[in-house]
Amino acid sequence: MDINSIYSGMYLEQAQSNTATSKVNASLGKDYSSATEDELMEACKEFEAYFVEQMFKAMEATSKVPGSEEESSTTSALDMFKDQMYQEYASQAIETQDFGIAQMLYEQMKRNYNL
């Protein structure tokens, strides 16, 4: 494996992580004063999915034993797919489970924007 493929793998992993973060940042930075209730709820669900995704990642990080994994070029590829898996798990979790984060955020934003 050459340096270009290693760099591109690392770049893809970082880009994947930045995509989820930038999507949430874009949602949070938007002015919802003229948004419909559906748009507002969608933004709240995006935030909840991101929150749950970060929770999954934190749980995995606490389960790792330091020094037990071999450092290899396949590790970054696996990490990229793990990120995608966690995003999908989080999306499915908020659709099938009632965490209530999105609903509480939605109700607070409705009050703040007088919707």
PAPA-458594 format. One record per residue: residue number from 1; residue in three letters; x, y, z of N, C-alpha, C in turn. Coordinates in steps of 0.05 Angstrom, whole numbers, padded with zeros to 5 digits. Layout:
N
SITE  seq  type     n_u     n_v     n_w    ca_u    ca_v    ca_w     c_u     c_v     c_w
SITE  NUM   Ala       X       Y       Z       X       Y       Z       X       Y       Z
...
% end
This chain:
115
SITE  seq  type     n_u     n_v     n_w    ca_u    ca_v    ca_w     c_u     c_v     c_w
SITE    1   Met   00017  -00023   00000   00000   00000   00000   00018   00025   00000
SITE    2   Asp   00012   00044  -00017   00028   00068  -00019   00017   00090  -00002
SITE    3   Ile   00032   00112   00001   00024   00134   00018  -00002   00148   00008
SITE    4   Asn  -00006   00148  -00018  -00030   00161  -00029  -00055   00147  -00021
SITE    5   Ser  -00054   00120  -00021  -00078   00105  -00013  -00084   00108   00017
SITE    6   Ile  -00062   00109   00033  -00066   00113   00061  -00078   00141   00067
SITE    7   Tyr  -00067   00161   00053  -00077   00189   00057  -00106   00191   00048
SITE    8   Ser  -00113   00178   00025  -00140   00180   00015  -00159   00166   00034
SITE    9   Gly  -00151   00144   00046  -00167   00130   00066  -00172   00147   00090
SITE   10   Met  -00151   00161   00100  -00154   00178   00123  -00171   00202   00116
SITE   11   Tyr  -00168   00213   00091  -00185   00235   00083  -00214   00228   00081
SITE   12   Leu  -00220   00204   00071  -00248   00195   00069  -00260   00192   00096
SITE   13   Glu  -00245   00181   00115  -00254   00177   00142  -00261   00204   00155
SITE   14   Gln  -00242   00223   00152  -00247   00250   00163  -00270   00263   00150
SITE   15   Ala  -00273   00260   00124  -00295   00273   00109  -00321   00261   00118
SITE   16   Gln  -00323   00235   00123  -00347   00222   00132  -00355   00233   00159
SITE   17   Ser  -00336   00236   00177  -00342   00247   00203  -00350   00276   00201
SITE   18   Asn  -00336   00291   00184  -00343   00320   00181  -00370   00324   00168
SITE   19   Thr  -00379   00305   00151  -00405   00307   00138  -00427   00307   00159
SITE   20   Ala  -00426   00289   00178  -00447   00287   00198  -00446   00312   00216
SITE   21   Thr  -00422   00321   00223  -00419   00345   00240  -00428   00370   00225
SITE   22   Ser  -00420   00373   00200  -00428   00397   00185  -00458   00397   00180
SITE   23   Lys  -00471   00374   00177  -00500   00373   00173  -00514   00383   00197
SITE   24   Val  -00505   00375   00221  -00517   00384   00246  -00511   00414   00250
SITE   25   Asn  -00487   00422   00244  -00480   00451   00247  -00497   00468   00229
SITE   26   Ala  -00502   00458   00204  -00519   00474   00186  -00547   00476   00196
SITE   27   Ser  -00557   00454   00208  -00584   00454   00219  -00586   00473   00243
SITE   28   Leu  -00566   00472   00260  -00566   00489   00284  -00562   00518   00277
SITE   29   Gly  -00548   00524   00256  -00543   00552   00249  -00566   00565   00233
SITE   30   Lys  -00585   00549   00225  -00607   00560   00209  -00628   00575   00226
SITE   31   Asp  -00640   00595   00215  -00661   00610   00228  -00687   00596   00224
SITE   32   Tyr  -00699   00586   00245  -00724   00571   00242  -00749   00588   00249
SITE   33   Ser  -00746   00614   00250  -00769   00631   00257  -00791   00629   00236
SITE   34   Ser  -00785   00623   00211  -00806   00620   00191  -00808   00591   00181
SITE   35   Ala  -00797   00572   00196  -00798   00544   00188  -00826   00532   00194
SITE   36   Thr  -00832   00511   00178  -00857   00497   00184  -00851   00478   00207
SITE   37   Glu  -00872   00467   00219  -00869   00449   00241  -00854   00423   00232
SITE   38   Asp  -00859   00415   00207  -00845   00391   00197  -00815   00396   00194
SITE   39   Glu  -00808   00420   00184  -00779   00427   00181  -00766   00428   00209
SITE   40   Leu  -00780   00439   00228  -00769   00441   00255  -00765   00413   00267
SITE   41   Met  -00785   00396   00264  -00783   00369   00275  -00760   00353   00261
SITE   42   Glu  -00757   00357   00235  -00735   00343   00220  -00708   00352   00231
SITE   43   Ala  -00704   00378   00236  -00679   00387   00248  -00674   00376   00275
SITE   44   Cys  -00695   00373   00291  -00693   00361   00318  -00685   00332   00316
SITE   45   Lys  -00697   00318   00297  -00690   00289   00293  -00661   00286   00284
SITE   46   Glu  -00652   00304   00266  -00624   00304   00258  -00605   00307   00282
SITE   47   Phe  -00612   00326   00299  -00595   00330   00323  -00596   00305   00341
SITE   48   Glu  -00619   00294   00345  -00621   00270   00361  -00605   00247   00350
SITE   49   Ala  -00606   00243   00324  -00591   00222   00311  -00561   00227   00314
SITE   50   Tyr  -00552   00252   00311  -00524   00258   00316  -00516   00252   00344
SITE   51   Phe  -00533   00260   00363  -00527   00255   00391  -00525   00226   00397
SITE   52   Val  -00543   00210   00387  -00543   00181   00392  -00518   00168   00378
SITE   53   Glu  -00511   00178   00354  -00487   00168   00341  -00462   00173   00358
SITE   54   Gln  -00460   00197   00369  -00437   00203   00386  -00436   00186   00411
SITE   55   Met  -00460   00179   00421  -00462   00162   00444  -00452   00134   00437
SITE   56   Phe  -00459   00123   00414  -00450   00097   00405  -00419   00097   00403
SITE   57   Lys  -00408   00118   00391  -00379   00120   00388  -00365   00121   00415
SITE   58   Ala  -00376   00136   00433  -00365   00137   00460  -00366   00110   00474
SITE   59   Met  -00388   00096   00471  -00390   00069   00483  -00369   00051   00472
SITE   60   Glu  -00364   00052   00445  -00344   00035   00433  -00316   00042   00443
SITE   61   Ala  -00311   00068   00445  -00284   00077   00454  -00278   00067   00482
SITE   62   Thr  -00298   00065   00499  -00293   00056   00527  -00289   00026   00528
SITE   63   Ser  -00297   00012   00507  -00295  -00017   00508  -00268  -00027   00496
SITE   64   Lys  -00252  -00009   00485  -00227  -00017   00473  -00206  -00021   00494
SITE   65   Val  -00189  -00041   00490  -00166  -00045   00508  -00142  -00032   00495
SITE   66   Pro  -00129  -00014   00508  -00106   00000   00496  -00084  -00019   00488
SITE   67   Gly  -00074  -00015   00464  -00052  -00031   00454  -00059  -00058   00443
SITE   68   Ser  -00085  -00064   00442  -00094  -00091   00433  -00098  -00093   00403
SITE   69   Glu  -00100  -00070   00390  -00105  -00071   00361  -00079  -00066   00346
SITE   70   Glu  -00076  -00080   00324  -00053  -00076   00307  -00057  -00051   00291
SITE   71   Glu  -00037  -00035   00288  -00039  -00011   00270  -00034  -00020   00242
SITE   72   Ser  -00054  -00015   00225  -00051  -00023   00197  -00068  -00004   00180
SITE   73   Ser  -00064  -00006   00154  -00079   00011   00136  -00108   00003   00135
SITE   74   Thr  -00115  -00022   00142  -00143  -00030   00142  -00158  -00018   00165
SITE   75   Thr  -00144  -00009   00186  -00158   00003   00209  -00173   00028   00201
SITE   76   Ser  -00162   00045   00185  -00176   00070   00177  -00200   00063   00160
SITE   77   Ala  -00198   00043   00143  -00221   00035   00126  -00243   00024   00144
SITE   78   Leu  -00235   00008   00163  -00255  -00003   00182  -00269   00019   00198
SITE   79   Asp  -00253   00039   00206  -00264   00061   00222  -00284   00077   00205
SITE   80   Met  -00278   00080   00179  -00297   00094   00162  -00324   00079   00160
SITE   81   Phe  -00322   00053   00157  -00347   00037   00156  -00361   00036   00183
SITE   82   Lys  -00346   00037   00205  -00358   00039   00231  -00374   00065   00234
SITE   83   Asp  -00362   00087   00225  -00376   00112   00226  -00403   00111   00211
SITE   84   Gln  -00402   00099   00187  -00426   00096   00171  -00446   00078   00186
SITE   85   Met  -00436   00057   00198  -00453   00039   00213  -00466   00053   00236
SITE   86   Tyr  -00451   00069   00251  -00462   00083   00274  -00483   00104   00265
SITE   87   Gln  -00478   00117   00242  -00498   00136   00232  -00524   00121   00225
SITE   88   Glu  -00521   00098   00213  -00545   00083   00206  -00559   00073   00231
SITE   89   Tyr  -00544   00062   00250  -00556   00053   00276  -00571   00076   00289
SITE   90   Ala  -00558   00100   00290  -00571   00123   00303  -00596   00131   00288
SITE   91   Ser  -00596   00131   00262  -00620   00137   00247  -00643   00118   00252
SITE   92   Gln  -00636   00092   00253  -00656   00071   00258  -00666   00073   00287
SITE   93   Ala  -00647   00079   00305  -00655   00080   00333  -00675   00102   00339
SITE   94   Ile  -00671   00126   00327  -00690   00147   00332  -00717   00143   00318
SITE   95   Glu  -00717   00127   00298  -00742   00121   00284  -00758   00100   00299
SITE   96   Thr  -00744   00081   00312  -00758   00059   00325  -00761   00062   00355
SITE   97   Gln  -00744   00078   00368  -00744   00081   00397  -00754   00109   00404
SITE   98   Asp  -00764   00112   00428  -00773   00138   00437  -00754   00149   00458
SITE   99   Phe  -00732   00161   00448  -00713   00173   00467  -00724   00199   00478
SITE  100   Gly  -00740   00213   00462  -00753   00238   00471  -00736   00263   00468
SITE  101   Ile  -00711   00260   00459  -00694   00284   00456  -00705   00302   00435
SITE  102   Ala  -00712   00291   00412  -00722   00307   00390  -00748   00321   00397
SITE  103   Gln  -00766   00306   00411  -00792   00318   00419  -00789   00341   00439
SITE  104   Met  -00771   00337   00458  -00766   00359   00478  -00754   00383   00464
SITE  105   Leu  -00735   00379   00447  -00722   00400   00432  -00742   00414   00414
SITE  106   Tyr  -00759   00399   00401  -00780   00409   00383  -00799   00428   00399
SITE  107   Glu  -00808   00418   00422  -00827   00434   00438  -00815   00460   00448
SITE  108   Gln  -00789   00458   00456  -00775   00483   00465  -00772   00502   00442
SITE  109   Met  -00764   00492   00418  -00760   00510   00395  -00787   00522   00386
SITE  110   Lys  -00808   00507   00388  -00835   00518   00381  -00842   00541   00399
SITE  111   Arg  -00836   00539   00425  -00841   00561   00444  -00823   00584   00437
SITE  112   Asn  -00798   00579   00431  -00779   00601   00426  -00786   00616   00401
SITE  113   Tyr  -00796   00602   00381  -00803   00615   00355  -00832   00622   00353
SITE  114   Asn  -00848   00617   00374  -00877   00623   00374  -00891   00610   00351
SITE  115   Leu  -00886   00585   00347  -00900   00570   00325  -00924   00555   00337
% end
